[in-house]
Amino acid sequence: MERAEKGSKHRMNRNRRRFSDRGGEGWKGPIVDYKEVELLRKFLTASSKMMSRKRAGTSATEQRAVRLAVKRARFMALLPYVGI
């Protein structure tokens, strides 16, 4: 019985979203922006590599948006290309 409760608890956490709906229901904008440096740093490792989807907990669409935002932030010198 404990195992069933533990499994159902795990399923509840799996449905949690990394990004909330930022602009409401009808908003069709970017999930993440390159200017949100503190948010983007959460998706980088200590050596400034991108985290995998599995480790970061993002969907494919979210991961593409994060990847594009990180690349733009690196080009604008808001994030480093390599770690220290």
PyMOL Python script that loads the backbone (N, CA, C, O; Angstrom):
from pymol import cmd

cmd.read_pdbstr("""\
ATOM      1  N   MET A   1       0.823  -1.187   0.000  1.00  0.00           N
ATOM      2  CA  MET A   1       0.000   0.000   0.000  1.00  0.00           C
ATOM      3  C   MET A   1       0.869   1.253   0.000  1.00  0.00           C
ATOM      4  O   MET A   1       0.541   2.238  -0.661  1.00  0.00           O
ATOM      5  N   GLU A   2       1.967   1.217   0.734  1.00  0.00           N
ATOM      6  CA  GLU A   2       2.862   2.359   0.748  1.00  0.00           C
ATOM      7  C   GLU A   2       3.408   2.631  -0.647  1.00  0.00           C
ATOM      8  O   GLU A   2       3.576   3.782  -1.049  1.00  0.00           O
ATOM      9  N   ARG A   3       3.681   1.565  -1.370  1.00  0.00           N
ATOM     10  CA  ARG A   3       4.249   1.714  -2.705  1.00  0.00           C
ATOM     11  C   ARG A   3       3.276   2.427  -3.649  1.00  0.00           C
ATOM     12  O   ARG A   3       3.697   3.252  -4.460  1.00  0.00           O
ATOM     13  N   ALA A   4       1.994   2.119  -3.552  1.00  0.00           N
ATOM     14  CA  ALA A   4       0.988   2.760  -4.402  1.00  0.00           C
ATOM     15  C   ALA A   4       0.889   4.247  -4.076  1.00  0.00           C
ATOM     16  O   ALA A   4       0.779   5.077  -4.978  1.00  0.00           O
ATOM     17  N   GLU A   5       0.927   4.584  -2.783  1.00  0.00           N
ATOM     18  CA  GLU A   5       0.872   5.994  -2.394  1.00  0.00           C
ATOM     19  C   GLU A   5       2.116   6.724  -2.882  1.00  0.00           C
ATOM     20  O   GLU A   5       2.036   7.864  -3.339  1.00  0.00           O
ATOM     21  N   LYS A   6       3.252   6.070  -2.782  1.00  0.00           N
ATOM     22  CA  LYS A   6       4.493   6.695  -3.225  1.00  0.00           C
ATOM     23  C   LYS A   6       4.464   6.925  -4.730  1.00  0.00           C
ATOM     24  O   LYS A   6       4.917   7.969  -5.199  1.00  0.00           O
ATOM     25  N   GLY A   7       3.943   5.977  -5.494  1.00  0.00           N
ATOM     26  CA  GLY A   7       3.855   6.116  -6.941  1.00  0.00           C
ATOM     27  C   GLY A   7       2.915   7.242  -7.349  1.00  0.00           C
ATOM     28  O   GLY A   7       3.217   8.000  -8.270  1.00  0.00           O
ATOM     29  N   SER A   8       1.779   7.354  -6.671  1.00  0.00           N
ATOM     30  CA  SER A   8       0.831   8.408  -7.026  1.00  0.00           C
ATOM     31  C   SER A   8       1.393   9.773  -6.660  1.00  0.00           C
ATOM     32  O   SER A   8       1.123  10.758  -7.348  1.00  0.00           O
ATOM     33  N   LYS A   9       2.161   9.842  -5.597  1.00  0.00           N
ATOM     34  CA  LYS A   9       2.796  11.101  -5.209  1.00  0.00           C
ATOM     35  C   LYS A   9       3.814  11.513  -6.276  1.00  0.00           C
ATOM     36  O   LYS A   9       3.955  12.695  -6.590  1.00  0.00           O
ATOM     37  N   HIS A  10       4.516  10.527  -6.824  1.00  0.00           N
ATOM     38  CA  HIS A  10       5.495  10.798  -7.874  1.00  0.00           C
ATOM     39  C   HIS A  10       4.808  11.333  -9.126  1.00  0.00           C
ATOM     40  O   HIS A  10       5.331  12.229  -9.788  1.00  0.00           O
ATOM     41  N   ARG A  11       3.643  10.789  -9.452  1.00  0.00           N
ATOM     42  CA  ARG A  11       2.919  11.241 -10.637  1.00  0.00           C
ATOM     43  C   ARG A  11       2.445  12.674 -10.486  1.00  0.00           C
ATOM     44  O   ARG A  11       2.415  13.414 -11.469  1.00  0.00           O
ATOM     45  N   MET A  12       2.077  13.084  -9.292  1.00  0.00           N
ATOM     46  CA  MET A  12       1.636  14.461  -9.082  1.00  0.00           C
ATOM     47  C   MET A  12       2.784  15.424  -9.353  1.00  0.00           C
ATOM     48  O   MET A  12       2.570  16.467  -9.970  1.00  0.00           O
ATOM     49  N   ASN A  13       3.984  15.105  -8.912  1.00  0.00           N
ATOM     50  CA  ASN A  13       5.133  15.987  -9.125  1.00  0.00           C
ATOM     51  C   ASN A  13       5.528  16.049 -10.591  1.00  0.00           C
ATOM     52  O   ASN A  13       6.071  17.060 -11.036  1.00  0.00           O
ATOM     53  N   ARG A  14       5.268  14.992 -11.350  1.00  0.00           N
ATOM     54  CA  ARG A  14       5.649  14.949 -12.748  1.00  0.00           C
ATOM     55  C   ARG A  14       4.824  15.938 -13.573  1.00  0.00           C
ATOM     56  O   ARG A  14       5.299  16.422 -14.600  1.00  0.00           O
ATOM     57  N   ASN A  15       3.608  16.243 -13.146  1.00  0.00           N
ATOM     58  CA  ASN A  15       2.736  17.133 -13.888  1.00  0.00           C
ATOM     59  C   ASN A  15       3.011  18.609 -13.608  1.00  0.00           C
ATOM     60  O   ASN A  15       2.395  19.481 -14.221  1.00  0.00           O
ATOM     61  N   ARG A  16       3.913  18.889 -12.704  1.00  0.00           N
ATOM     62  CA  ARG A  16       4.248  20.277 -12.392  1.00  0.00           C
ATOM     63  C   ARG A  16       4.918  20.932 -13.586  1.00  0.00           C
ATOM     64  O   ARG A  16       5.755  20.305 -14.235  1.00  0.00           O
ATOM     65  N   ARG A  17       4.580  22.158 -13.889  1.00  0.00           N
ATOM     66  CA  ARG A  17       5.161  22.854 -15.041  1.00  0.00           C
ATOM     67  C   ARG A  17       6.339  23.706 -14.603  1.00  0.00           C
ATOM     68  O   ARG A  17       6.316  24.323 -13.539  1.00  0.00           O
ATOM     69  N   ARG A  18       7.364  23.729 -15.437  1.00  0.00           N
ATOM     70  CA  ARG A  18       8.536  24.547 -15.143  1.00  0.00           C
ATOM     71  C   ARG A  18       8.217  26.030 -15.340  1.00  0.00           C
ATOM     72  O   ARG A  18       8.613  26.864 -14.525  1.00  0.00           O
ATOM     73  N   PHE A  19       7.505  26.359 -16.416  1.00  0.00           N
ATOM     74  CA  PHE A  19       7.130  27.737 -16.706  1.00  0.00           C
ATOM     75  C   PHE A  19       5.629  27.868 -16.547  1.00  0.00           C
ATOM     76  O   PHE A  19       4.869  27.075 -17.104  1.00  0.00           O
ATOM     77  N   SER A  20       5.201  28.859 -15.795  1.00  0.00           N
ATOM     78  CA  SER A  20       3.766  29.086 -15.670  1.00  0.00           C
ATOM     79  C   SER A  20       3.275  29.795 -16.931  1.00  0.00           C
ATOM     80  O   SER A  20       4.084  30.260 -17.734  1.00  0.00           O
ATOM     81  N   ASP A  21       1.973  29.880 -17.107  1.00  0.00           N
ATOM     82  CA  ASP A  21       1.425  30.633 -18.233  1.00  0.00           C
ATOM     83  C   ASP A  21       1.652  32.105 -17.934  1.00  0.00           C
ATOM     84  O   ASP A  21       0.984  32.673 -17.071  1.00  0.00           O
ATOM     85  N   ARG A  22       2.573  32.716 -18.629  1.00  0.00           N
ATOM     86  CA  ARG A  22       3.047  34.045 -18.265  1.00  0.00           C
ATOM     87  C   ARG A  22       2.068  35.155 -18.597  1.00  0.00           C
ATOM     88  O   ARG A  22       1.920  36.083 -17.802  1.00  0.00           O
ATOM     89  N   GLY A  23       1.398  35.102 -19.731  1.00  0.00           N
ATOM     90  CA  GLY A  23       0.553  36.221 -20.134  1.00  0.00           C
ATOM     91  C   GLY A  23      -0.922  35.920 -20.086  1.00  0.00           C
ATOM     92  O   GLY A  23      -1.716  36.715 -20.591  1.00  0.00           O
ATOM     93  N   GLY A  24      -1.321  34.833 -19.516  1.00  0.00           N
ATOM     94  CA  GLY A  24      -2.723  34.460 -19.484  1.00  0.00           C
ATOM     95  C   GLY A  24      -3.054  33.468 -20.589  1.00  0.00           C
ATOM     96  O   GLY A  24      -2.160  32.954 -21.261  1.00  0.00           O
ATOM     97  N   GLU A  25      -4.318  33.208 -20.768  1.00  0.00           N
ATOM     98  CA  GLU A  25      -4.759  32.177 -21.698  1.00  0.00           C
ATOM     99  C   GLU A  25      -4.470  32.501 -23.155  1.00  0.00           C
ATOM    100  O   GLU A  25      -3.958  31.648 -23.880  1.00  0.00           O
ATOM    101  N   GLY A  26      -4.787  33.721 -23.605  1.00  0.00           N
ATOM    102  CA  GLY A  26      -4.682  34.038 -25.020  1.00  0.00           C
ATOM    103  C   GLY A  26      -3.324  34.553 -25.453  1.00  0.00           C
ATOM    104  O   GLY A  26      -3.140  34.882 -26.625  1.00  0.00           O
ATOM    105  N   TRP A  27      -2.379  34.631 -24.551  1.00  0.00           N
ATOM    106  CA  TRP A  27      -1.075  35.233 -24.864  1.00  0.00           C
ATOM    107  C   TRP A  27      -0.222  34.265 -25.654  1.00  0.00           C
ATOM    108  O   TRP A  27      -0.047  33.117 -25.246  1.00  0.00           O
ATOM    109  N   LYS A  28       0.317  34.713 -26.790  1.00  0.00           N
ATOM    110  CA  LYS A  28       1.136  33.868 -27.652  1.00  0.00           C
ATOM    111  C   LYS A  28       2.520  34.488 -27.784  1.00  0.00           C
ATOM    112  O   LYS A  28       2.898  34.924 -28.872  1.00  0.00           O
ATOM    113  N   GLY A  29       3.267  34.533 -26.716  1.00  0.00           N
ATOM    114  CA  GLY A  29       4.597  35.131 -26.740  1.00  0.00           C
ATOM    115  C   GLY A  29       5.654  34.121 -26.356  1.00  0.00           C
ATOM    116  O   GLY A  29       5.357  32.936 -26.202  1.00  0.00           O
ATOM    117  N   PRO A  30       6.880  34.575 -26.200  1.00  0.00           N
ATOM    118  CA  PRO A  30       7.956  33.641 -25.837  1.00  0.00           C
ATOM    119  C   PRO A  30       7.787  33.112 -24.417  1.00  0.00           C
ATOM    120  O   PRO A  30       7.301  33.811 -23.528  1.00  0.00           O
ATOM    121  N   ILE A  31       8.198  31.866 -24.228  1.00  0.00           N
ATOM    122  CA  ILE A  31       8.130  31.261 -22.904  1.00  0.00           C
ATOM    123  C   ILE A  31       9.191  31.888 -22.004  1.00  0.00           C
ATOM    124  O   ILE A  31       8.945  32.173 -20.832  1.00  0.00           O
ATOM    125  N   VAL A  32      10.365  32.094 -22.573  1.00  0.00           N
ATOM    126  CA  VAL A  32      11.466  32.665 -21.821  1.00  0.00           C
ATOM    127  C   VAL A  32      12.180  33.660 -22.733  1.00  0.00           C
ATOM    128  O   VAL A  32      12.235  33.464 -23.947  1.00  0.00           O
ATOM    129  N   ASP A  33      12.726  34.727 -22.149  1.00  0.00           N
ATOM    130  CA  ASP A  33      13.374  35.782 -22.923  1.00  0.00           C
ATOM    131  C   ASP A  33      14.868  35.784 -22.610  1.00  0.00           C
ATOM    132  O   ASP A  33      15.274  35.368 -21.525  1.00  0.00           O
ATOM    133  N   TYR A  34      15.681  36.246 -23.547  1.00  0.00           N
ATOM    134  CA  TYR A  34      17.133  36.241 -23.352  1.00  0.00           C
ATOM    135  C   TYR A  34      17.569  37.225 -22.280  1.00  0.00           C
ATOM    136  O   TYR A  34      18.683  37.116 -21.769  1.00  0.00           O
ATOM    137  N   LYS A  35      16.724  38.181 -21.928  1.00  0.00           N
ATOM    138  CA  LYS A  35      17.082  39.178 -20.908  1.00  0.00           C
ATOM    139  C   LYS A  35      16.888  38.661 -19.484  1.00  0.00           C
ATOM    140  O   LYS A  35      17.330  39.302 -18.530  1.00  0.00           O
ATOM    141  N   GLU A  36      16.237  37.519 -19.333  1.00  0.00           N
ATOM    142  CA  GLU A  36      16.017  36.925 -18.014  1.00  0.00           C
ATOM    143  C   GLU A  36      17.210  36.052 -17.649  1.00  0.00           C
ATOM    144  O   GLU A  36      17.126  34.824 -17.678  1.00  0.00           O
ATOM    145  N   VAL A  37      18.315  36.693 -17.308  1.00  0.00           N
ATOM    146  CA  VAL A  37      19.587  36.001 -17.111  1.00  0.00           C
ATOM    147  C   VAL A  37      19.539  35.056 -15.914  1.00  0.00           C
ATOM    148  O   VAL A  37      20.076  33.950 -15.977  1.00  0.00           O
ATOM    149  N   GLU A  38      18.904  35.478 -14.832  1.00  0.00           N
ATOM    150  CA  GLU A  38      18.846  34.626 -13.635  1.00  0.00           C
ATOM    151  C   GLU A  38      18.068  33.341 -13.906  1.00  0.00           C
ATOM    152  O   GLU A  38      18.437  32.276 -13.410  1.00  0.00           O
ATOM    153  N   LEU A  39      17.007  33.434 -14.679  1.00  0.00           N
ATOM    154  CA  LEU A  39      16.249  32.233 -15.038  1.00  0.00           C
ATOM    155  C   LEU A  39      17.080  31.328 -15.936  1.00  0.00           C
ATOM    156  O   LEU A  39      17.077  30.110 -15.759  1.00  0.00           O
ATOM    157  N   LEU A  40      17.786  31.905 -16.889  1.00  0.00           N
ATOM    158  CA  LEU A  40      18.584  31.112 -17.820  1.00  0.00           C
ATOM    159  C   LEU A  40      19.739  30.403 -17.119  1.00  0.00           C
ATOM    160  O   LEU A  40      20.125  29.306 -17.521  1.00  0.00           O
ATOM    161  N   ARG A  41      20.291  31.013 -16.085  1.00  0.00           N
ATOM    162  CA  ARG A  41      21.402  30.374 -15.358  1.00  0.00           C
ATOM    163  C   ARG A  41      20.974  29.086 -14.661  1.00  0.00           C
ATOM    164  O   ARG A  41      21.807  28.222 -14.389  1.00  0.00           O
ATOM    165  N   LYS A  42      19.692  28.955 -14.373  1.00  0.00           N
ATOM    166  CA  LYS A  42      19.186  27.726 -13.750  1.00  0.00           C
ATOM    167  C   LYS A  42      19.264  26.542 -14.707  1.00  0.00           C
ATOM    168  O   LYS A  42      19.253  25.391 -14.271  1.00  0.00           O
ATOM    169  N   PHE A  43      19.341  26.817 -16.011  1.00  0.00           N
ATOM    170  CA  PHE A  43      19.379  25.760 -17.011  1.00  0.00           C
ATOM    171  C   PHE A  43      20.794  25.507 -17.525  1.00  0.00           C
ATOM    172  O   PHE A  43      20.969  24.795 -18.514  1.00  0.00           O
ATOM    173  N   LEU A  44      21.807  26.077 -16.870  1.00  0.00           N
ATOM    174  CA  LEU A  44      23.198  25.861 -17.240  1.00  0.00           C
ATOM    175  C   LEU A  44      23.911  25.118 -16.123  1.00  0.00           C
ATOM    176  O   LEU A  44      23.586  25.281 -14.947  1.00  0.00           O
ATOM    177  N   THR A  45      24.888  24.299 -16.504  1.00  0.00           N
ATOM    178  CA  THR A  45      25.698  23.614 -15.510  1.00  0.00           C
ATOM    179  C   THR A  45      26.802  24.551 -15.032  1.00  0.00           C
ATOM    180  O   THR A  45      26.877  25.696 -15.478  1.00  0.00           O
ATOM    181  N   ALA A  46      27.647  24.083 -14.140  1.00  0.00           N
ATOM    182  CA  ALA A  46      28.749  24.896 -13.620  1.00  0.00           C
ATOM    183  C   ALA A  46      29.743  25.267 -14.715  1.00  0.00           C
ATOM    184  O   ALA A  46      30.405  26.302 -14.638  1.00  0.00           O
ATOM    185  N   SER A  47      29.843  24.418 -15.732  1.00  0.00           N
ATOM    186  CA  SER A  47      30.752  24.712 -16.838  1.00  0.00           C
ATOM    187  C   SER A  47      30.044  25.436 -17.986  1.00  0.00           C
ATOM    188  O   SER A  47      30.549  25.468 -19.108  1.00  0.00           O
ATOM    189  N   SER A  48      28.878  26.014 -17.703  1.00  0.00           N
ATOM    190  CA  SER A  48      28.074  26.796 -18.649  1.00  0.00           C
ATOM    191  C   SER A  48      27.548  25.991 -19.821  1.00  0.00           C
ATOM    192  O   SER A  48      27.324  26.542 -20.898  1.00  0.00           O
ATOM    193  N   LYS A  49      27.348  24.695 -19.629  1.00  0.00           N
ATOM    194  CA  LYS A  49      26.720  23.875 -20.661  1.00  0.00           C
ATOM    195  C   LYS A  49      25.213  23.833 -20.401  1.00  0.00           C
ATOM    196  O   LYS A  49      24.761  23.988 -19.267  1.00  0.00           O
ATOM    197  N   MET A  50      24.454  23.624 -21.464  1.00  0.00           N
ATOM    198  CA  MET A  50      23.011  23.506 -21.327  1.00  0.00           C
ATOM    199  C   MET A  50      22.663  22.189 -20.636  1.00  0.00           C
ATOM    200  O   MET A  50      23.250  21.150 -20.939  1.00  0.00           O
ATOM    201  N   MET A  51      21.717  22.235 -19.716  1.00  0.00           N
ATOM    202  CA  MET A  51      21.244  21.009 -19.076  1.00  0.00           C
ATOM    203  C   MET A  51      20.367  20.231 -20.051  1.00  0.00           C
ATOM    204  O   MET A  51      19.734  20.814 -20.932  1.00  0.00           O
ATOM    205  N   SER A  52      20.336  18.931 -19.888  1.00  0.00           N
ATOM    206  CA  SER A  52      19.466  18.107 -20.719  1.00  0.00           C
ATOM    207  C   SER A  52      18.009  18.349 -20.323  1.00  0.00           C
ATOM    208  O   SER A  52      17.720  18.862 -19.242  1.00  0.00           O
ATOM    209  N   ARG A  53      17.114  17.973 -21.210  1.00  0.00           N
ATOM    210  CA  ARG A  53      15.686  18.123 -20.923  1.00  0.00           C
ATOM    211  C   ARG A  53      15.281  17.328 -19.702  1.00  0.00           C
ATOM    212  O   ARG A  53      14.487  17.786 -18.880  1.00  0.00           O
ATOM    213  N   LYS A  54      15.829  16.141 -19.591  1.00  0.00           N
ATOM    214  CA  LYS A  54      15.470  15.264 -18.477  1.00  0.00           C
ATOM    215  C   LYS A  54      15.901  15.877 -17.150  1.00  0.00           C
ATOM    216  O   LYS A  54      15.156  15.840 -16.170  1.00  0.00           O
ATOM    217  N   ARG A  55      17.087  16.430 -17.122  1.00  0.00           N
ATOM    218  CA  ARG A  55      17.611  17.022 -15.893  1.00  0.00           C
ATOM    219  C   ARG A  55      16.935  18.355 -15.572  1.00  0.00           C
ATOM    220  O   ARG A  55      16.670  18.657 -14.408  1.00  0.00           O
ATOM    221  N   ALA A  56      16.657  19.148 -16.606  1.00  0.00           N
ATOM    222  CA  ALA A  56      16.047  20.455 -16.392  1.00  0.00           C
ATOM    223  C   ALA A  56      14.551  20.354 -16.137  1.00  0.00           C
ATOM    224  O   ALA A  56      13.968  21.230 -15.498  1.00  0.00           O
ATOM    225  N   GLY A  57      13.923  19.284 -16.637  1.00  0.00           N
ATOM    226  CA  GLY A  57      12.494  19.101 -16.430  1.00  0.00           C
ATOM    227  C   GLY A  57      11.639  19.908 -17.377  1.00  0.00           C
ATOM    228  O   GLY A  57      10.523  20.289 -17.023  1.00  0.00           O
ATOM    229  N   THR A  58      12.132  20.181 -18.576  1.00  0.00           N
ATOM    230  CA  THR A  58      11.396  20.978 -19.543  1.00  0.00           C
ATOM    231  C   THR A  58      10.833  20.088 -20.650  1.00  0.00           C
ATOM    232  O   THR A  58      11.317  18.981 -20.889  1.00  0.00           O
ATOM    233  N   SER A  59       9.803  20.596 -21.316  1.00  0.00           N
ATOM    234  CA  SER A  59       9.263  19.889 -22.482  1.00  0.00           C
ATOM    235  C   SER A  59      10.126  20.247 -23.689  1.00  0.00           C
ATOM    236  O   SER A  59      11.035  21.070 -23.583  1.00  0.00           O
ATOM    237  N   ALA A  60       9.846  19.637 -24.820  1.00  0.00           N
ATOM    238  CA  ALA A  60      10.628  19.898 -26.026  1.00  0.00           C
ATOM    239  C   ALA A  60      10.479  21.348 -26.474  1.00  0.00           C
ATOM    240  O   ALA A  60      11.458  21.985 -26.862  1.00  0.00           O
ATOM    241  N   THR A  61       9.259  21.868 -26.419  1.00  0.00           N
ATOM    242  CA  THR A  61       9.018  23.261 -26.815  1.00  0.00           C
ATOM    243  C   THR A  61       9.733  24.212 -25.881  1.00  0.00           C
ATOM    244  O   THR A  61      10.357  25.173 -26.330  1.00  0.00           O
ATOM    245  N   GLU A  62       9.651  23.957 -24.585  1.00  0.00           N
ATOM    246  CA  GLU A  62      10.317  24.806 -23.607  1.00  0.00           C
ATOM    247  C   GLU A  62      11.828  24.743 -23.769  1.00  0.00           C
ATOM    248  O   GLU A  62      12.512  25.758 -23.640  1.00  0.00           O
ATOM    249  N   GLN A  63      12.349  23.551 -24.051  1.00  0.00           N
ATOM    250  CA  GLN A  63      13.791  23.391 -24.202  1.00  0.00           C
ATOM    251  C   GLN A  63      14.298  24.159 -25.426  1.00  0.00           C
ATOM    252  O   GLN A  63      15.374  24.755 -25.375  1.00  0.00           O
ATOM    253  N   ARG A  64      13.539  24.151 -26.517  1.00  0.00           N
ATOM    254  CA  ARG A  64      13.926  24.922 -27.699  1.00  0.00           C
ATOM    255  C   ARG A  64      13.952  26.410 -27.393  1.00  0.00           C
ATOM    256  O   ARG A  64      14.856  27.120 -27.832  1.00  0.00           O
ATOM    257  N   ALA A  65      12.960  26.886 -26.637  1.00  0.00           N
ATOM    258  CA  ALA A  65      12.903  28.303 -26.274  1.00  0.00           C
ATOM    259  C   ALA A  65      14.071  28.671 -25.356  1.00  0.00           C
ATOM    260  O   ALA A  65      14.656  29.744 -25.508  1.00  0.00           O
ATOM    261  N   VAL A  66      14.412  27.811 -24.419  1.00  0.00           N
ATOM    262  CA  VAL A  66      15.540  28.058 -23.520  1.00  0.00           C
ATOM    263  C   VAL A  66      16.843  28.065 -24.305  1.00  0.00           C
ATOM    264  O   VAL A  66      17.699  28.921 -24.081  1.00  0.00           O
ATOM    265  N   ARG A  67      16.997  27.113 -25.227  1.00  0.00           N
ATOM    266  CA  ARG A  67      18.212  27.039 -26.030  1.00  0.00           C
ATOM    267  C   ARG A  67      18.417  28.309 -26.847  1.00  0.00           C
ATOM    268  O   ARG A  67      19.526  28.841 -26.902  1.00  0.00           O
ATOM    269  N   LEU A  68      17.359  28.793 -27.479  1.00  0.00           N
ATOM    270  CA  LEU A  68      17.441  30.002 -28.278  1.00  0.00           C
ATOM    271  C   LEU A  68      17.754  31.219 -27.404  1.00  0.00           C
ATOM    272  O   LEU A  68      18.552  32.073 -27.788  1.00  0.00           O
ATOM    273  N   ALA A  69      17.128  31.294 -26.236  1.00  0.00           N
ATOM    274  CA  ALA A  69      17.364  32.416 -25.325  1.00  0.00           C
ATOM    275  C   ALA A  69      18.794  32.405 -24.796  1.00  0.00           C
ATOM    276  O   ALA A  69      19.409  33.463 -24.663  1.00  0.00           O
ATOM    277  N   VAL A  70      19.333  31.219 -24.492  1.00  0.00           N
ATOM    278  CA  VAL A  70      20.711  31.126 -24.008  1.00  0.00           C
ATOM    279  C   VAL A  70      21.687  31.550 -25.096  1.00  0.00           C
ATOM    280  O   VAL A  70      22.650  32.266 -24.824  1.00  0.00           O
ATOM    281  N   LYS A  71      21.442  31.110 -26.333  1.00  0.00           N
ATOM    282  CA  LYS A  71      22.315  31.497 -27.439  1.00  0.00           C
ATOM    283  C   LYS A  71      22.298  33.002 -27.648  1.00  0.00           C
ATOM    284  O   LYS A  71      23.346  33.607 -27.873  1.00  0.00           O
ATOM    285  N   ARG A  72      21.125  33.611 -27.577  1.00  0.00           N
ATOM    286  CA  ARG A  72      21.032  35.070 -27.743  1.00  0.00           C
ATOM    287  C   ARG A  72      21.703  35.798 -26.592  1.00  0.00           C
ATOM    288  O   ARG A  72      22.381  36.803 -26.808  1.00  0.00           O
ATOM    289  N   ALA A  73      21.522  35.302 -25.362  1.00  0.00           N
ATOM    290  CA  ALA A  73      22.149  35.935 -24.203  1.00  0.00           C
ATOM    291  C   ALA A  73      23.667  35.813 -24.266  1.00  0.00           C
ATOM    292  O   ALA A  73      24.371  36.737 -23.859  1.00  0.00           O
ATOM    293  N   ARG A  74      24.185  34.700 -24.765  1.00  0.00           N
ATOM    294  CA  ARG A  74      25.627  34.555 -24.926  1.00  0.00           C
ATOM    295  C   ARG A  74      26.159  35.531 -25.965  1.00  0.00           C
ATOM    296  O   ARG A  74      27.218  36.128 -25.767  1.00  0.00           O
ATOM    297  N   PHE A  75      25.438  35.703 -27.073  1.00  0.00           N
ATOM    298  CA  PHE A  75      25.865  36.621 -28.121  1.00  0.00           C
ATOM    299  C   PHE A  75      25.881  38.058 -27.615  1.00  0.00           C
ATOM    300  O   PHE A  75      26.747  38.844 -27.999  1.00  0.00           O
ATOM    301  N   MET A  76      24.928  38.402 -26.755  1.00  0.00           N
ATOM    302  CA  MET A  76      24.855  39.752 -26.186  1.00  0.00           C
ATOM    303  C   MET A  76      25.763  39.919 -24.972  1.00  0.00           C
ATOM    304  O   MET A  76      25.757  40.975 -24.339  1.00  0.00           O
ATOM    305  N   ALA A  77      26.541  38.893 -24.640  1.00  0.00           N
ATOM    306  CA  ALA A  77      27.497  38.892 -23.523  1.00  0.00           C
ATOM    307  C   ALA A  77      26.804  39.003 -22.164  1.00  0.00           C
ATOM    308  O   ALA A  77      27.369  39.554 -21.219  1.00  0.00           O
ATOM    309  N   LEU A  78      25.586  38.482 -22.068  1.00  0.00           N
ATOM    310  CA  LEU A  78      24.900  38.425 -20.777  1.00  0.00           C
ATOM    311  C   LEU A  78      25.222  37.134 -20.040  1.00  0.00           C
ATOM    312  O   LEU A  78      25.152  37.079 -18.812  1.00  0.00           O
ATOM    313  N   LEU A  79      25.578  36.088 -20.798  1.00  0.00           N
ATOM    314  CA  LEU A  79      25.972  34.810 -20.239  1.00  0.00           C
ATOM    315  C   LEU A  79      27.321  34.406 -20.840  1.00  0.00           C
ATOM    316  O   LEU A  79      27.615  34.756 -21.983  1.00  0.00           O
ATOM    317  N   PRO A  80      28.138  33.677 -20.088  1.00  0.00           N
ATOM    318  CA  PRO A  80      29.424  33.240 -20.634  1.00  0.00           C
ATOM    319  C   PRO A  80      29.271  32.024 -21.563  1.00  0.00           C
ATOM    320  O   PRO A  80      28.347  31.225 -21.415  1.00  0.00           O
ATOM    321  N   TYR A  81      30.182  31.911 -22.501  1.00  0.00           N
ATOM    322  CA  TYR A  81      30.212  30.732 -23.375  1.00  0.00           C
ATOM    323  C   TYR A  81      30.827  29.544 -22.639  1.00  0.00           C
ATOM    324  O   TYR A  81      30.406  28.408 -22.858  1.00  0.00           O
ATOM    325  N   VAL A  82      31.806  29.778 -21.776  1.00  0.00           N
ATOM    326  CA  VAL A  82      32.476  28.720 -21.023  1.00  0.00           C
ATOM    327  C   VAL A  82      32.473  29.068 -19.549  1.00  0.00           C
ATOM    328  O   VAL A  82      32.416  30.239 -19.174  1.00  0.00           O
ATOM    329  N   GLY A  83      32.534  28.032 -18.710  1.00  0.00           N
ATOM    330  CA  GLY A  83      32.596  28.251 -17.274  1.00  0.00           C
ATOM    331  C   GLY A  83      33.989  28.614 -16.827  1.00  0.00           C
ATOM    332  O   GLY A  83      34.949  28.563 -17.596  1.00  0.00           O
ATOM    333  N   ILE A  84      34.077  28.978 -15.580  1.00  0.00           N
ATOM    334  CA  ILE A  84      35.383  29.389 -15.019  1.00  0.00           C
ATOM    335  C   ILE A  84      36.105  28.209 -14.420  1.00  0.00           C
ATOM    336  O   ILE A  84      37.212  28.359 -13.903  1.00  0.00           O
TER     337      ILE A  84
END
""", "prot")
cmd.dss("prot")
cmd.show_as("cartoon", "prot")
cmd.util.cbc("prot")
cmd.orient("prot")
